[in-house]
Amino acid sequence: MPAVSSSSYSTYLHGTKLTIVGTASGSAREQLFLGKVGAPRFAVSFFDAEDRITGAVGVGGARAVNQLRPFIARSATS
């Protein structure tokens, strides 16, 4: 089975890297997994109704978000 990649986007906003992997569309819940919202570095993950991770957003936390890529890709194929 070929590897599945999840959609992603990165940009800099006011000098801070914003990284988005997967999607938050249709998410049933979100979970903060790095830092504190409003801090210079934080990240949030999104889950569907079956509690599969569907996406993540990192503000200054690209490394943490990118580590979730394989799990998000697996959820996209389930």
PyMOL CGO cylinders between C-alpha atoms (Angstrom):
from pymol import cmd
from pymol.cgo import CYLINDER

trace = [
    CYLINDER, 0.00, 0.00, 0.00, 1.50, 3.40, -0.95, 0.3, 1, 1, 1, 1, 1, 1,
    CYLINDER, 1.50, 3.40, -0.95, 2.07, 6.01, 1.71, 0.3, 1, 1, 1, 1, 1, 1,
    CYLINDER, 2.07, 6.01, 1.71, -0.74, 8.52, 2.06, 0.3, 1, 1, 1, 1, 1, 1,
    CYLINDER, -0.74, 8.52, 2.06, 0.16, 12.11, 2.74, 0.3, 1, 1, 1, 1, 1, 1,
    CYLINDER, 0.16, 12.11, 2.74, -2.11, 14.48, 4.55, 0.3, 1, 1, 1, 1, 1, 1,
    CYLINDER, -2.11, 14.48, 4.55, -2.70, 17.97, 3.26, 0.3, 1, 1, 1, 1, 1, 1,
    CYLINDER, -2.70, 17.97, 3.26, -0.63, 20.64, 4.92, 0.3, 1, 1, 1, 1, 1, 1,
    CYLINDER, -0.63, 20.64, 4.92, 0.17, 24.32, 4.82, 0.3, 1, 1, 1, 1, 1, 1,
    CYLINDER, 0.17, 24.32, 4.82, 2.76, 26.50, 6.54, 0.3, 1, 1, 1, 1, 1, 1,
    CYLINDER, 2.76, 26.50, 6.54, 3.23, 30.23, 6.55, 0.3, 1, 1, 1, 1, 1, 1,
    CYLINDER, 3.23, 30.23, 6.55, 4.74, 32.92, 8.71, 0.3, 1, 1, 1, 1, 1, 1,
    CYLINDER, 4.74, 32.92, 8.71, 2.43, 35.39, 10.39, 0.3, 1, 1, 1, 1, 1, 1,
    CYLINDER, 2.43, 35.39, 10.39, 4.03, 38.29, 12.25, 0.3, 1, 1, 1, 1, 1, 1,
    CYLINDER, 4.03, 38.29, 12.25, 7.28, 36.29, 12.48, 0.3, 1, 1, 1, 1, 1, 1,
    CYLINDER, 7.28, 36.29, 12.48, 5.67, 33.13, 13.90, 0.3, 1, 1, 1, 1, 1, 1,
    CYLINDER, 5.67, 33.13, 13.90, 5.32, 29.95, 11.86, 0.3, 1, 1, 1, 1, 1, 1,
    CYLINDER, 5.32, 29.95, 11.86, 1.74, 28.67, 11.50, 0.3, 1, 1, 1, 1, 1, 1,
    CYLINDER, 1.74, 28.67, 11.50, 1.51, 25.01, 10.45, 0.3, 1, 1, 1, 1, 1, 1,
    CYLINDER, 1.51, 25.01, 10.45, -1.71, 23.20, 9.51, 0.3, 1, 1, 1, 1, 1, 1,
    CYLINDER, -1.71, 23.20, 9.51, -1.85, 19.45, 8.80, 0.3, 1, 1, 1, 1, 1, 1,
    CYLINDER, -1.85, 19.45, 8.80, -5.01, 17.56, 7.84, 0.3, 1, 1, 1, 1, 1, 1,
    CYLINDER, -5.01, 17.56, 7.84, -8.39, 19.13, 8.53, 0.3, 1, 1, 1, 1, 1, 1,
    CYLINDER, -8.39, 19.13, 8.53, -10.56, 20.38, 11.36, 0.3, 1, 1, 1, 1, 1, 1,
    CYLINDER, -10.56, 20.38, 11.36, -13.67, 20.07, 9.19, 0.3, 1, 1, 1, 1, 1, 1,
    CYLINDER, -13.67, 20.07, 9.19, -16.27, 17.91, 10.88, 0.3, 1, 1, 1, 1, 1, 1,
    CYLINDER, -16.27, 17.91, 10.88, -14.25, 17.61, 14.06, 0.3, 1, 1, 1, 1, 1, 1,
    CYLINDER, -14.25, 17.61, 14.06, -16.10, 16.44, 17.15, 0.3, 1, 1, 1, 1, 1, 1,
    CYLINDER, -16.10, 16.44, 17.15, -13.49, 17.66, 19.61, 0.3, 1, 1, 1, 1, 1, 1,
    CYLINDER, -13.49, 17.66, 19.61, -10.18, 19.44, 19.88, 0.3, 1, 1, 1, 1, 1, 1,
    CYLINDER, -10.18, 19.44, 19.88, -7.31, 18.96, 22.28, 0.3, 1, 1, 1, 1, 1, 1,
    CYLINDER, -7.31, 18.96, 22.28, -4.47, 21.25, 23.21, 0.3, 1, 1, 1, 1, 1, 1,
    CYLINDER, -4.47, 21.25, 23.21, -1.27, 19.16, 23.17, 0.3, 1, 1, 1, 1, 1, 1,
    CYLINDER, -1.27, 19.16, 23.17, 1.53, 21.70, 23.31, 0.3, 1, 1, 1, 1, 1, 1,
    CYLINDER, 1.53, 21.70, 23.31, 1.78, 24.86, 25.39, 0.3, 1, 1, 1, 1, 1, 1,
    CYLINDER, 1.78, 24.86, 25.39, -1.09, 27.14, 26.25, 0.3, 1, 1, 1, 1, 1, 1,
    CYLINDER, -1.09, 27.14, 26.25, -3.38, 28.98, 23.81, 0.3, 1, 1, 1, 1, 1, 1,
    CYLINDER, -3.38, 28.98, 23.81, -2.04, 32.49, 23.44, 0.3, 1, 1, 1, 1, 1, 1,
    CYLINDER, -2.04, 32.49, 23.44, 1.51, 31.48, 24.35, 0.3, 1, 1, 1, 1, 1, 1,
    CYLINDER, 1.51, 31.48, 24.35, 4.27, 31.99, 21.76, 0.3, 1, 1, 1, 1, 1, 1,
    CYLINDER, 4.27, 31.99, 21.76, 4.18, 28.20, 21.02, 0.3, 1, 1, 1, 1, 1, 1,
    CYLINDER, 4.18, 28.20, 21.02, 1.09, 26.02, 21.15, 0.3, 1, 1, 1, 1, 1, 1,
    CYLINDER, 1.09, 26.02, 21.15, -0.61, 23.29, 19.14, 0.3, 1, 1, 1, 1, 1, 1,
    CYLINDER, -0.61, 23.29, 19.14, -4.12, 21.88, 18.93, 0.3, 1, 1, 1, 1, 1, 1,
    CYLINDER, -4.12, 21.88, 18.93, -5.26, 18.55, 17.45, 0.3, 1, 1, 1, 1, 1, 1,
    CYLINDER, -5.26, 18.55, 17.45, -8.71, 17.73, 16.04, 0.3, 1, 1, 1, 1, 1, 1,
    CYLINDER, -8.71, 17.73, 16.04, -10.64, 14.45, 16.29, 0.3, 1, 1, 1, 1, 1, 1,
    CYLINDER, -10.64, 14.45, 16.29, -13.70, 13.05, 14.51, 0.3, 1, 1, 1, 1, 1, 1,
    CYLINDER, -13.70, 13.05, 14.51, -16.72, 11.37, 16.13, 0.3, 1, 1, 1, 1, 1, 1,
    CYLINDER, -16.72, 11.37, 16.13, -14.86, 8.03, 16.21, 0.3, 1, 1, 1, 1, 1, 1,
    CYLINDER, -14.86, 8.03, 16.21, -12.00, 9.76, 18.07, 0.3, 1, 1, 1, 1, 1, 1,
    CYLINDER, -12.00, 9.76, 18.07, -9.57, 9.50, 15.13, 0.3, 1, 1, 1, 1, 1, 1,
    CYLINDER, -9.57, 9.50, 15.13, -7.16, 12.38, 14.75, 0.3, 1, 1, 1, 1, 1, 1,
    CYLINDER, -7.16, 12.38, 14.75, -7.99, 14.33, 11.59, 0.3, 1, 1, 1, 1, 1, 1,
    CYLINDER, -7.99, 14.33, 11.59, -5.79, 17.39, 11.83, 0.3, 1, 1, 1, 1, 1, 1,
    CYLINDER, -5.79, 17.39, 11.83, -3.59, 19.69, 13.87, 0.3, 1, 1, 1, 1, 1, 1,
    CYLINDER, -3.59, 19.69, 13.87, -2.60, 23.34, 13.96, 0.3, 1, 1, 1, 1, 1, 1,
    CYLINDER, -2.60, 23.34, 13.96, 0.63, 24.62, 15.43, 0.3, 1, 1, 1, 1, 1, 1,
    CYLINDER, 0.63, 24.62, 15.43, 1.50, 28.20, 16.22, 0.3, 1, 1, 1, 1, 1, 1,
    CYLINDER, 1.50, 28.20, 16.22, 5.27, 28.14, 16.60, 0.3, 1, 1, 1, 1, 1, 1,
    CYLINDER, 5.27, 28.14, 16.60, 4.90, 24.38, 17.11, 0.3, 1, 1, 1, 1, 1, 1,
    CYLINDER, 4.90, 24.38, 17.11, 5.58, 22.97, 13.64, 0.3, 1, 1, 1, 1, 1, 1,
    CYLINDER, 5.58, 22.97, 13.64, 7.80, 20.15, 14.89, 0.3, 1, 1, 1, 1, 1, 1,
    CYLINDER, 7.80, 20.15, 14.89, 5.07, 18.81, 17.22, 0.3, 1, 1, 1, 1, 1, 1,
    CYLINDER, 5.07, 18.81, 17.22, 2.39, 19.05, 14.53, 0.3, 1, 1, 1, 1, 1, 1,
    CYLINDER, 2.39, 19.05, 14.53, 4.57, 17.38, 11.90, 0.3, 1, 1, 1, 1, 1, 1,
    CYLINDER, 4.57, 17.38, 11.90, 5.09, 14.39, 14.21, 0.3, 1, 1, 1, 1, 1, 1,
    CYLINDER, 5.09, 14.39, 14.21, 1.34, 13.74, 13.96, 0.3, 1, 1, 1, 1, 1, 1,
    CYLINDER, 1.34, 13.74, 13.96, 1.38, 13.46, 10.13, 0.3, 1, 1, 1, 1, 1, 1,
    CYLINDER, 1.38, 13.46, 10.13, 1.45, 9.63, 9.98, 0.3, 1, 1, 1, 1, 1, 1,
    CYLINDER, 1.45, 9.63, 9.98, -1.48, 9.34, 12.41, 0.3, 1, 1, 1, 1, 1, 1,
    CYLINDER, -1.48, 9.34, 12.41, -3.53, 11.93, 10.53, 0.3, 1, 1, 1, 1, 1, 1,
    CYLINDER, -3.53, 11.93, 10.53, -2.79, 10.17, 7.22, 0.3, 1, 1, 1, 1, 1, 1,
    CYLINDER, -2.79, 10.17, 7.22, -3.87, 6.83, 8.70, 0.3, 1, 1, 1, 1, 1, 1,
    CYLINDER, -3.87, 6.83, 8.70, -7.16, 8.34, 9.87, 0.3, 1, 1, 1, 1, 1, 1,
    CYLINDER, -7.16, 8.34, 9.87, -7.77, 9.74, 6.39, 0.3, 1, 1, 1, 1, 1, 1,
    CYLINDER, -7.77, 9.74, 6.39, -7.63, 6.22, 4.91, 0.3, 1, 1, 1, 1, 1, 1,
    CYLINDER, -7.63, 6.22, 4.91, -9.78, 4.55, 7.62, 0.3, 1, 1, 1, 1, 1, 1,
]
cmd.load_cgo(trace, "trace")
